Amino acid sequence: MATAAELPLAERNYFTDHSLLVDPYAYFEALRGEGPIHRAPNGVVFVTGFQESVDILLDTEHFSSFQTQLGPLAPLPFVPEGEDLSDQIAAHRDPNTMSELMVSYDGEQHANARSLLNRLFVPSRLRANEEYMWTFAGELVDDAVARGGCELISEIATPYVTLVIADLLGVPEEDREKFRAVIDAGPPPGSLDDDGYARESHPLMFMAQFFMQYVAERRASPREDVLSMLANANFPDGTQPEALEVVKSAMFLFAAGQDTSAKLLGNAMQRVARDKALQSRLRTDPKQIAAFLEETLRLEGSTKATFRLVKKAVRIGDYQLVPGDRVFVGLAAANRDPARWANPTEFEIGRRKIQEHLGFGRGAHTCLGAPLARVEVRVIFERFFEKTSDISLSDEHLGPDGEVELDYEPSFIIRGLSSLKLKLQPA
């Protein structure tokens, strides 16, 4: 019997094969050779086509986000029956537990949950948060430059984005480091090393205790702070949500925003450190950083995939899907689809219509924190370029043949470096 590494790429198990972590894109291209939609041996339907991915993400009538939180291999809590699974899905939701978050909601339930957080992203709040970013990023970079280098992911990216989102949410300063520590200790979303179905909730359960206390206190005695605004926010119809729903929405934003933004910073920085012409270009004209980040999101974004469950039979392109089908929407594959992007594997700043990429998803579940991610990563790049004259990879990332060696987190959802050691020359 052939080992996993000896199997043809398209026949490997994406959900367990560590050899696909460094270059998942070759695997996605092998699947694309089977068509823009392809059913793997484990039954999961992989979508690599750009237009097909967009069609699915925009179609909430036929597709549910019910399995998005746990992934397409998690067993359904029911046996799919009939031509429409909507009632079965609704019957197996439990809004009174922490086992289901906003990312897996559908329809009005999802719209209500997002509405609780919308006011965090008004211009005035983002401006205040950007002032915090600028100061904090400067402190982190100053310290790293003074030491001559850093391990970007653990020493800068994770603390930076964690405390930025904590500032946006109004988490008291004395609790912020506790949250960061428990998130760091947890498994990555979509871990290849175990099923993650029970363990993934542990960091959230830890934070839930604090957020329940915040909400209860702010409802009893509102203050002039962000947590009071969240605790006393109403749904669009004017009704007040249960406290647990406020807690789950806030915690989802905290956990999801922290992880993907840190990975985006790492993915973008490794390219800058390796491509000195690109680095010089961005130093000379920092206004190009925003466009640089958009192309990074397309070519190597933080999220490789999202997932859908087929509720009702539907045809996407030439492919027929039936109720109960589990769908892997390959965001990273769609962003390299040659049917949509000219020279899809080339890094080109200023691509036409670049913001149509799927790095933040599309449709109702488009990443709520996308505006925040764009700003916070741009700000810290500006600070790095301001305070350094050169950014290079540490020699530890060079193999015996001189090739760069990078390790990625073992996740079928997240595309992110486990570590990135840099050498920094002061300005």
C-alpha positions in Angstrom: 0.0 0.0 0.0 1.3 3.5 -0.9 2.2 5.8 1.8 0.5 9.2 2.0 3.5 10.9 0.4 3.5 8.4 -2.5 -0.1 9.0 -3.4 -0.9 11.3 -6.3 -1.6 14.8 -4.9 -5.4 14.7 -5.7 -5.8 11.5 -3.8 -4.2 12.6 -0.5 -6.1 13.4 2.6 -6.1 17.1 3.0 -7.4 17.0 6.5 -4.5 14.9 7.9 -1.5 15.1 5.6 1.2 17.4 7.0 3.1 17.3 3.8 0.5 19.7 2.3 1.0 22.4 4.9 4.0 24.1 3.2 2.4 24.1 -0.2 -1.3 23.5 -0.2 -1.6 25.3 -3.5 -0.1 22.4 -5.4 -2.8 20.2 -3.9 -5.5 22.6 -4.9 -4.2 22.8 -8.4 -4.2 19.0 -8.6 -7.9 19.1 -7.6 -8.6 21.8 -10.1 -7.3 19.4 -12.7 -10.4 17.3 -11.9 -12.7 20.3 -12.4 -13.7 23.4 -10.4 -15.8 21.1 -8.2 -14.6 17.7 -7.2 -15.8 15.0 -4.7 -12.9 13.5 -2.7 -12.9 9.9 -1.6 -14.1 10.9 1.9 -17.2 12.4 0.4 -16.3 16.1 0.9 -17.0 18.2 -2.1 -14.0 20.5 -2.9 -14.6 23.7 -4.7 -11.5 25.3 -6.3 -13.2 27.5 -8.9 -13.5 31.3 -8.2 -17.0 31.8 -9.7 -18.3 28.5 -8.2 -17.0 29.6 -4.8 -18.7 33.0 -5.1 -22.0 31.4 -6.2 -22.0 29.1 -3.1 -21.0 31.9 -0.6 -23.8 34.1 -1.9 -26.5 31.4 -1.9 -28.0 31.1 1.6 -31.1 29.4 0.2 -29.4 26.2 -0.7 -26.3 26.3 1.6 -26.0 26.4 5.4 -23.1 27.5 7.6 -24.1 24.8 10.1 -20.7 23.0 9.9 -18.4 25.9 9.4 -17.2 26.0 13.0 -16.0 22.4 13.1 -15.3 21.5 9.5 -16.8 19.1 7.0 -15.6 15.9 8.7 -17.4 16.6 12.0 -20.3 14.2 12.2 -23.8 15.7 11.7 -26.1 15.4 14.8 -28.8 14.0 12.5 -29.3 11.8 9.5 -30.2 14.0 6.5 -33.7 13.3 5.4 -36.0 14.8 2.7 -35.5 17.5 0.1 -34.9 20.4 2.5 -32.7 20.1 5.7 -33.6 23.5 7.0 -35.9 22.2 9.8 -33.5 19.5 10.8 -30.7 22.0 11.1 -32.8 24.4 13.1 -33.9 21.6 15.4 -30.3 20.8 16.2 -29.2 24.3 17.1 -28.7 25.1 20.8 -28.4 28.8 21.4 -28.0 28.2 25.1 -24.6 26.6 24.8 -21.1 27.8 23.8 -20.9 25.0 21.2 -22.2 27.2 18.4 -20.9 30.6 17.4 -21.8 33.3 14.9 -19.7 31.7 12.1 -22.1 28.8 12.0 -25.4 30.8 12.1 -27.7 31.2 9.2 -30.3 33.8 8.1 -31.9 36.1 10.8 -29.9 34.5 13.6 -26.7 35.4 11.9 -27.8 38.9 11.0 -28.8 39.6 14.6 -25.5 38.4 15.9 -23.5 40.6 13.5 -25.7 43.6 14.4 -24.4 43.5 18.0 -20.9 44.2 16.8 -21.5 46.6 13.9 -21.1 49.7 16.0 -17.6 48.7 16.9 -16.6 49.5 13.3 -17.9 53.0 13.0 -15.3 55.5 11.9 -14.9 57.2 15.3 -14.3 53.9 17.1 -11.8 52.7 14.5 -9.9 56.1 14.6 -9.6 55.8 18.4 -8.4 52.2 18.0 -5.9 53.2 15.3 -4.3 55.6 17.8 -3.8 52.7 20.1 -2.4 50.6 17.3 0.2 53.2 16.3 1.5 53.6 19.9 1.6 49.9 20.7 3.1 48.9 17.4 5.8 51.5 17.9 6.7 50.1 21.3 6.9 46.5 20.0 9.0 47.4 17.1 11.3 49.6 19.1 12.0 46.7 21.5 12.6 44.3 18.6 15.0 46.7 16.8 16.9 47.3 20.0 17.5 43.5 20.3 18.5 43.2 16.6 15.7 41.0 15.7 12.6 39.0 16.9 10.4 36.0 16.5 7.6 37.8 14.7 4.7 35.5 15.4 4.9 35.0 19.2 6.8 38.2 20.2 5.0 40.8 18.0 2.1 39.5 15.8 0.1 37.7 18.4 0.4 40.2 21.3 -0.2 43.1 18.9 -3.4 41.8 17.3 -4.7 40.4 20.6 -4.4 43.6 22.4 -5.7 45.6 19.5 -8.9 43.6 19.4 -9.1 43.8 23.2 -8.8 47.6 23.0 -11.6 47.7 20.4 -13.9 45.5 22.5 -13.0 47.4 25.7 -11.6 44.4 27.6 -10.0 45.7 30.8 -6.3 45.9 30.6 -5.8 43.6 33.6 -7.5 40.7 31.7 -5.9 41.1 28.3 -2.8 39.1 28.9 -4.8 36.3 30.5 -6.8 36.0 27.2 -3.7 36.0 25.1 -2.1 33.3 27.2 -5.1 30.9 26.9 -5.5 31.5 23.2 -1.7 30.8 22.7 -2.0 27.5 24.6 -5.0 26.2 22.5 -4.9 24.2 19.3 -5.1 26.1 16.0 -8.6 26.1 14.4 -8.9 23.1 12.1 -6.1 21.2 13.8 -4.6 18.3 11.7 -3.2 16.7 14.9 -6.6 15.9 16.5 -10.3 16.4 15.8 -10.4 19.5 17.9 -14.1 19.2 18.4 -13.9 19.3 22.2 -10.6 21.1 22.8 -11.3 24.0 20.4 -13.9 25.4 22.8 -11.6 25.5 25.8 -10.1 29.0 25.2 -13.6 30.3 24.5 -15.0 28.8 27.6 -12.2 30.4 29.7 -13.0 33.8 28.1 -16.8 33.3 28.5 -16.5 33.6 32.3 -15.0 37.0 32.0 -17.4 38.3 29.3 -20.4 37.0 31.2 -19.2 39.1 34.1 -18.6 42.1 31.9 -22.1 41.9 30.4 -23.8 41.4 33.7 -22.0 44.4 35.3 -22.6 46.7 32.4 -26.3 45.9 32.2 -26.7 46.5 35.9 -24.5 49.7 35.9 -23.7 51.0 32.4 -20.5 53.0 32.0 -19.1 55.2 29.3 -17.3 52.3 27.7 -17.4 49.9 24.8 -18.5 46.9 26.9 -21.5 48.9 28.1 -22.5 49.6 24.5 -22.2 45.9 23.7 -24.0 44.7 26.8 -26.9 47.0 26.2 -27.2 46.7 22.4 -30.5 45.5 20.9 -31.3 43.4 17.9 -32.6 45.3 14.8 -36.2 44.6 15.9 -35.6 46.4 19.2 -35.5 43.3 21.4 -32.6 42.7 23.8 -30.6 39.6 23.2 -29.8 37.1 25.9 -26.6 37.9 27.7 -25.0 34.7 26.3 -25.6 35.8 22.7 -23.7 39.1 23.4 -20.9 37.1 25.0 -20.6 34.6 22.1 -20.6 37.4 19.5 -17.9 39.4 21.3 -15.7 36.3 21.9 -16.0 35.1 18.3 -14.7 38.5 17.1 -11.9 38.4 19.7 -10.8 34.8 18.9 -11.2 34.9 15.1 -9.8 38.4 14.6 -6.8 37.7 16.7 -5.8 34.5 14.8 -6.3 35.5 11.2 -4.7 39.0 11.5 -1.6 37.6 13.2 -1.2 35.1 10.4 -1.7 37.8 7.7 1.1 39.8 9.3 3.4 36.8 9.2 2.5 35.8 5.7 3.1 39.3 4.4 6.3 39.9 6.4 8.0 36.7 5.2 7.5 38.0 1.6 8.9 41.4 2.5 11.9 39.9 4.2 12.8 37.7 1.2 12.1 40.2 -1.6 14.4 43.1 -1.1 13.1 44.9 -4.2 9.6 44.7 -2.9 10.8 45.9 0.5 12.6 48.9 -1.0 9.5 49.8 -3.1 7.3 49.8 0.0 9.8 51.8 2.1 10.0 54.4 -0.7 6.3 54.6 -1.0 4.4 53.4 2.1 1.1 54.3 0.4 1.5 51.1 -1.5 1.3 49.0 1.7 -2.5 48.8 1.4 -2.3 47.4 -2.1 0.5 45.1 -1.1 -1.7 43.6 1.6 -4.6 43.0 -0.8 -2.3 41.0 -3.1 -1.0 39.1 -0.1 -4.6 38.3 0.9 -5.2 37.0 -2.6 -2.0 35.0 -3.0 -1.5 33.8 0.6 -4.3 34.9 2.8 -4.8 33.6 6.4 -7.9 31.5 5.7 -7.6 28.6 3.3 -11.2 27.5 3.3 -14.7 27.8 4.7 -17.4 25.2 4.7 -21.0 24.8 3.8 -23.7 22.1 4.2 -26.1 21.7 1.3 -29.7 22.2 2.5 -31.5 21.8 -0.8 -30.5 20.2 -4.1 -28.8 22.7 -6.3 -26.6 22.8 -9.4 -23.4 24.8 -9.3 -21.9 25.1 -12.8 -22.1 21.6 -14.2 -22.1 19.9 -10.8 -25.2 18.6 -9.0 -25.2 18.9 -5.2 -27.8 17.1 -3.0 -29.0 17.7 0.6 -26.4 16.6 3.1 -23.4 17.2 0.9 -20.5 18.7 2.8 -18.7 21.4 0.9 -15.2 22.7 1.2 -15.0 26.2 -0.3 -11.4 26.6 -1.1 -10.8 30.4 -0.7 -7.1 30.0 -1.3 -7.7 27.9 -4.4 -10.3 30.4 -5.8 -7.9 33.2 -5.3 -5.5 31.5 -7.7 -8.0 30.4 -10.3 -6.6 31.1 -13.8 -10.2 31.5 -15.0 -10.4 34.6 -12.9 -6.9 35.9 -12.4 -4.2 36.6 -15.1 -0.9 35.1 -14.0 -2.5 33.8 -10.8 0.7 32.6 -9.1 2.5 35.9 -9.6 2.6 38.6 -7.0 1.5 41.8 -8.6 0.7 45.0 -6.6 -2.1 47.0 -8.2 -4.0 44.1 -9.8 -7.2 45.3 -11.5 -10.2 44.7 -9.2 -8.0 43.1 -6.5 -10.5 43.6 -3.8 -12.7 41.0 -5.4 -10.4 38.4 -3.8 -12.0 36.0 -1.3 -9.4 36.5 1.4 -12.2 37.7 3.7 -14.9 35.6 2.2 -18.0 36.9 0.4 -21.7 37.4 1.1 -23.4 37.4 4.5 -20.4 35.9 6.2 -17.8 38.3 4.8 -15.3 38.8 7.7 -16.8 41.4 10.0 -13.3 42.4 11.1 -11.9 43.0 7.6 -11.7 46.8 8.1 -9.8 46.3 11.3 -7.4 43.7 9.9 -6.5 46.0 7.0 -5.7 48.9 9.2 -3.8 47.1 12.0 -1.5 45.2 9.6 -0.9 48.4 7.6 -0.1 50.4 10.7 2.5 47.9 12.0 4.2 47.7 8.6 4.5 51.5 8.6 6.1 51.3 12.0 8.5 48.6 10.9 9.6 50.6 7.8 9.9 53.8 9.9 12.2 52.2 12.5 14.3 49.9 10.4 16.6 50.2 7.4 16.4 46.4 6.5 14.3 43.4 7.5 15.8 40.0 6.7 15.1 36.4 7.6 17.2 34.9 10.3 19.8 32.4 9.2 17.9 29.8 11.1 15.4 29.7 8.2 18.1 28.8 5.7 18.6 25.1 5.0 22.0 23.5 4.1 21.4 24.2 0.4 20.5 27.8 1.1 16.8 27.4 0.5 14.3 29.0 2.8 12.6 26.6 5.3 9.4 27.7 6.9 7.0 25.8 9.2 3.3 26.3 9.1 0.7 25.7 11.7 -1.0 22.2 11.3 -4.4 23.5 10.3 -6.8 22.7 7.4 -8.4 26.1 7.9 -5.6 28.6 8.7 -2.6 29.4 6.6 -0.1 30.8 9.0 3.5 30.4 10.0 4.4 28.7 13.3 7.3 31.1 13.7 9.2 33.7 11.7 12.6 34.8 13.0 13.8 38.2 11.6 17.0 40.2 11.6 16.3 44.0 12.0 18.7 46.8 11.1 17.8 50.1 12.8 16.9 53.1 10.7 
